[in-house]
């Protein structure tokens, strides 16, 4: 059995829009994890990490960010 690649898992976990490609990926991954415990566990782990990162603040990348710091 061919296991899912890390890229397939990450792309599946981070799907954020409906498109033909995303629907095909979701169908393929869901079909595979129904029969493959190893890949199902990997998907669960990536979902846990993704869920924990959701909502975290994006660091400020402006070069003048030091002006916002009170010293």
PyMOL commands that set and color helices and strands:
alter all, ss='L'
color gray80, all
select helices_A, chain A and resi 6-13+20-35+37-53+65-68
alter helices_A, ss='H'
color red, helices_A
deselect
rebuild
show_as cartoon
